[in-house]
């Protein structure tokens, strides 16, 4: 409910590459007037924040990098919820501890998971 209007569909922040659908909220190409200039600036800032956050999750979790069109909506919701929770747990753990763990206890080189 926004300004007394009930909205039943999801709305998505988008840029110019997406088709003109009612659910995609795009910024104005040439905004005029304080209201449209303010909306365009805020919409672009929020969209870039979301892109940055999603990029971080893609870099950390390979599951997020893959094609999502093969999964149903509920599965995607569970995956993204789990990934965000795991990411927050990792960040919290890194913030609390400043210990440099030596995982290569035999003195050898430590291989990353992708190298196995």
C-alpha positions in Angstrom: 0.0 0.0 0.0 1.6 3.3 -1.1 -0.1 6.7 -0.9 -3.5 4.9 -0.3 -3.1 2.8 -3.5 -2.9 -1.0 -3.2 -0.3 -2.6 -5.5 -0.6 -6.4 -6.1 2.3 -6.8 -8.6 6.1 -6.7 -8.0 7.9 -3.8 -9.5 11.5 -4.0 -10.7 14.1 -1.2 -11.1 15.4 -1.4 -14.6 17.4 0.6 -17.2 16.9 1.3 -20.9 17.8 -2.2 -22.1 14.6 -3.8 -20.8 11.3 -3.9 -22.6 8.6 -1.5 -21.7 6.5 -3.5 -19.4 4.3 -2.3 -16.5 6.4 -4.1 -13.9 9.7 -2.4 -15.0 10.3 1.0 -13.4 12.8 2.9 -15.6 14.4 6.3 -14.9 13.5 9.2 -17.2 15.9 9.8 -20.2 15.7 13.6 -19.9 14.1 14.4 -16.6 12.6 17.9 -16.2 11.2 19.3 -13.0 12.5 18.7 -9.5 10.3 15.6 -8.9 11.4 13.7 -12.0 15.1 14.7 -11.5 15.0 13.5 -7.9 13.2 10.3 -8.8 15.7 9.5 -11.6 18.7 10.2 -9.4 17.4 8.1 -6.5 16.3 5.2 -8.8 19.7 5.0 -10.5 21.5 5.0 -7.1 19.4 2.2 -5.8 19.6 0.2 -9.0 23.4 0.5 -8.9 23.5 -0.6 -5.2 21.5 -3.7 -6.1 23.7 -4.5 -9.1 26.8 -4.1 -6.9 25.3 -6.3 -4.2 24.3 -9.0 -6.7 27.8 -8.8 -8.2 29.3 -9.6 -4.8 27.0 -12.6 -4.4 27.9 -13.8 -7.9 31.6 -13.5 -7.2 31.3 -15.5 -3.9 28.7 -18.2 -4.8 28.9 -20.0 -8.1 25.2 -21.1 -7.8 24.2 -17.4 -8.3 26.3 -17.0 -11.4 24.5 -19.8 -13.3 21.3 -19.4 -15.3 18.3 -19.0 -13.1 15.6 -19.4 -15.7 15.5 -23.2 -15.1 14.4 -22.8 -11.4 11.0 -22.0 -10.2 10.2 -18.8 -8.2 10.2 -20.6 -4.8 13.5 -22.3 -5.4 15.1 -19.0 -6.4 13.7 -17.3 -3.2 15.3 -20.1 -1.0 18.6 -19.9 -2.9 18.9 -16.2 -2.7 17.8 -16.1 1.0 20.4 -18.8 1.9 23.1 -17.0 -0.1 22.4 -13.6 1.6 22.4 -15.3 5.0 25.7 -17.1 4.3 27.3 -13.9 3.0 26.3 -12.0 6.1 27.6 -14.8 8.3 31.0 -14.7 6.5 31.2 -10.9 6.7 30.3 -11.0 10.4 32.9 -13.7 11.1 35.6 -11.8 9.2 34.8 -8.7 11.1 35.0 -10.3 14.5 38.3 -12.2 14.0 41.5 -10.8 12.8 43.3 -14.1 13.0 45.3 -15.2 9.9 44.6 -18.9 9.7 47.3 -21.2 8.2 45.2 -23.8 6.4 48.3 -25.3 4.7 49.6 -26.8 8.0 52.1 -29.1 6.2 53.8 -26.0 4.8 52.6 -26.7 1.3 50.6 -24.4 -1.0 46.9 -24.0 -0.2 44.7 -24.8 -3.2 41.5 -23.0 -3.7 38.3 -25.1 -4.1 38.2 -24.4 -7.9 41.7 -25.9 -8.3 40.8 -29.4 -7.0 
